């Protein structure tokens, strides 16, 4: 009897887990479908990185200054702090790792959220959730989406839209610190944001994200 009871409990746990996964997938799909009627956009001031490898410090400044416009940061100050702590090594890859990005940001605020996503739907749902909350999302991608051998690069995602002229292709809007401009690229495809987010080559960088929330 005891063995049968244990098997029943295990079976119920398995059913509950499957139901929860299905419910989460339904929520994700619903949020994605709403993009056609409710595109997302946050006006975040772009910053051009002052050094060839200081993209991480630049996007931290973008996200922080958006969350705390009353006490803005300067990229140079962030670079100096990160360098003094060994979090930024200007000429030594990975320059600033995802783990060190979190350490740098925590110097200025404890309102940090970070994690990893592992599937396209999970990644897109995360971006939608955070952007709807008014939070730009820092992610780690390839510096050149069409070159899988290019170096890792941090950008700040600021919006998502649908292109009805291309079979409702999902488009990601972001600030690129390399150029200091607002850019956009497709979410899907070999040269899309999702592929670049998963294959950036940074230690712990695949699917990594970070958000700086306002008080």
C-alpha positions in Angstrom: 0.0 0.0 0.0 2.8 2.4 0.9 4.4 1.8 -2.4 1.2 2.4 -4.3 0.6 5.6 -2.4 4.1 6.9 -3.2 3.5 6.1 -6.9 0.2 8.0 -6.8 1.8 11.0 -5.2 4.6 11.0 -7.8 2.0 10.7 -10.6 0.0 13.6 -9.2 3.2 15.7 -8.9 4.0 14.9 -12.5 0.5 15.9 -13.7 0.7 19.2 -11.7 4.0 20.0 -13.2 2.8 19.4 -16.7 -0.3 21.5 -16.1 1.8 24.3 -14.7 4.1 24.2 -17.7 1.2 24.3 -20.1 -0.3 27.3 -18.2 3.0 29.1 -18.4 3.2 28.4 -22.1 -0.3 29.7 -22.6 0.5 32.9 -20.8 3.7 33.4 -22.9 1.8 32.8 -26.1 -1.0 35.2 -25.1 1.6 38.0 -24.3 3.3 37.5 -27.6 0.0 37.6 -29.6 -0.8 41.0 -27.9 2.2 42.6 -29.5 0.3 43.3 -32.7 -2.1 45.5 -30.8 0.2 46.8 -28.1 3.8 47.4 -29.3 6.2 48.2 -26.5 8.6 51.1 -26.4 10.6 52.8 -23.7 12.5 56.1 -24.4 16.0 55.4 -23.0 18.7 57.9 -23.9 21.4 56.1 -25.9 25.1 56.5 -24.9 28.1 55.7 -27.0 30.7 53.8 -25.2 33.9 55.8 -24.6 36.2 52.8 -25.0 36.2 49.9 -27.5 35.3 47.4 -24.8 33.3 49.4 -22.3 29.8 48.4 -23.7 28.9 46.9 -20.3 29.6 50.1 -18.4 27.7 52.2 -21.0 24.5 50.1 -20.9 24.6 50.1 -17.1 24.7 53.9 -17.2 21.8 53.9 -19.7 19.6 51.7 -17.6 20.5 53.4 -14.3 19.9 56.9 -15.6 16.5 55.8 -16.9 15.6 54.4 -13.5 17.1 57.2 -11.5 17.1 60.4 -13.6 17.6 62.5 -10.5 21.0 61.0 -9.7 22.6 60.3 -13.1 25.8 58.3 -13.5 28.8 59.1 -15.8 30.3 56.3 -17.8 33.8 57.4 -16.9 33.0 57.1 -13.2 31.6 53.6 -13.7 34.6 52.6 -15.7 37.0 53.8 -13.0 35.2 51.9 -10.3 34.9 48.7 -12.4 38.6 48.9 -13.3 39.7 49.4 -9.7 37.8 46.3 -8.6 38.9 44.2 -11.5 35.4 44.0 -12.9 36.5 45.7 -16.2 39.7 44.7 -17.9 39.9 47.0 -21.0 42.3 44.8 -23.0 41.6 41.3 -21.6 38.6 39.3 -22.7 35.8 39.1 -21.6 36.4 42.7 -20.6 33.3 42.7 -18.4 31.6 39.4 -17.7 27.9 39.0 -17.0 28.7 38.2 -13.4 30.7 41.4 -13.0 28.0 43.4 -14.7 25.8 42.5 -11.7 28.6 43.4 -9.2 29.1 46.8 -10.9 25.4 47.6 -10.9 25.1 46.7 -7.2 27.6 49.4 -6.4 24.9 52.0 -7.3 21.6 50.2 -6.4 20.3 47.0 -4.8 17.3 47.1 -7.1 18.8 44.5 -9.5 17.1 41.6 -11.2 19.1 39.1 -13.2 18.9 35.5 -14.6 19.0 33.4 -17.7 16.4 32.3 -20.3 16.6 29.0 -22.2 14.0 29.1 -25.0 12.8 31.7 -27.5 9.3 31.9 -25.9 10.8 32.3 -22.5 13.2 35.0 -23.6 10.6 36.9 -25.5 8.1 36.7 -22.6 10.8 38.0 -20.2 11.4 41.0 -22.4 7.7 41.7 -22.7 7.1 41.4 -19.0 10.0 43.8 -18.1 9.3 46.3 -20.8 5.6 46.4 -19.8 6.8 47.2 -16.3 8.8 50.1 -17.8 12.2 48.5 -17.4 14.8 48.3 -20.2 16.5 45.0 -20.3 20.3 44.6 -20.6 21.2 41.4 -22.6 24.5 39.9 -23.8 24.6 39.3 -27.6 27.1 39.0 -30.5 28.6 42.3 -31.5 27.8 41.3 -35.2 24.7 39.2 -35.5 25.8 37.9 -38.9 29.2 36.8 -37.6 29.1 33.9 -35.0 32.8 34.5 -34.3 32.4 38.1 -33.3 32.9 39.2 -29.7 30.2 39.4 -27.0 28.5 42.8 -26.6 25.9 44.2 -24.2 22.9 46.1 -25.4 19.8 47.6 -23.8 16.5 46.4 -25.1 13.9 49.2 -25.2 11.0 47.9 -27.3 9.3 45.2 -29.3 7.0 45.6 -32.3 5.4 43.5 -35.1 6.1 44.1 -38.8 2.8 43.3 -40.6 4.5 43.6 -43.9 6.7 40.6 -43.2 4.2 38.0 -41.9 4.1 39.7 -38.5 7.8 39.3 -37.9 8.8 40.2 -34.3 11.2 43.1 -34.2 13.4 44.0 -31.2 14.4 47.6 -30.6 17.5 48.4 -28.6 20.2 51.0 -27.8 23.6 49.9 -29.1 26.4 51.5 -27.1 28.9 50.7 -29.9 27.3 53.4 -32.1 25.3 55.3 -29.5 22.2 54.9 -31.6 18.8 53.3 -31.5 18.7 50.1 -33.6 16.3 47.3 -34.4 16.6 43.7 -35.6 14.5 40.7 -36.1 13.9 38.4 -33.1 14.1 35.2 -35.0 16.5 33.7 -37.6 20.2 33.0 -37.8 21.0 36.7 -37.7 18.3 37.5 -35.2 18.5 38.7 -31.6 17.6 35.4 -30.0 20.4 33.6 -31.8 22.9 36.3 -30.9 21.7 36.2 -27.3 22.3 32.5 -27.0 25.6 32.3 -28.8 27.5 35.3 -27.5 30.4 33.2 -26.2 30.7 35.0 -22.8 31.2 32.9 -19.7 27.6 32.5 -18.4 26.4 34.8 -21.1 24.0 32.5 -23.0 20.5 33.9 -22.3 21.8 36.2 -19.5 19.8 39.3 -18.7 19.8 42.1 -16.1 17.3 44.8 -15.1 17.8 47.9 -12.9 14.5 48.8 -11.3 13.5 52.2 -10.0 12.9 52.6 -6.2 
